[in-house]
Amino acid sequence: MSFFSPQKVNALIPVLAPLIDELWAKRRELAIKLLEQDPELQKAGGRTGASTAERRGETRRAGDLKTEVVRIINRIEAYGCVMKDIDLGLLDFPALRAGRPVYLCWKWGETSVEHWHGTDETFVNRKPIDSST
């Protein structure tokens, strides 16, 4: 396992932020597609049932979107980080602090990595990088 420095994480932010944007767009598209396929919602909207061919096509498209979501997550994690929360765009990067393993913690929208937490802790436990605790 390789470890990250804050500088290395900061250099990756411009690469990872657009991937998170893409992930959110595909996930939103998938959610819409799944809602469109819900028979109860179709009835409530006055839509008649789709043909078998249409249902197969919609199911295939939803499957393709699921695959794309997973592919994007894999692309993000291929950089060596861990996707912790898709909704927040939260990524953890393995690092060493005072000789012990920790995670540098970055959230989409932050301009740089400024927090860390122990490997047995979560986002709510993050501490400023410049703190000694």
Beta strands, then each sheet from edge to edge (+ up, - down):
strand 1: 82-85
strand 2: 90-97
strand 3: 100-107
strand 4: 115-118
strand 5: 127-128
sheet 1: 1+ 2- 3+ 4- 5+
end
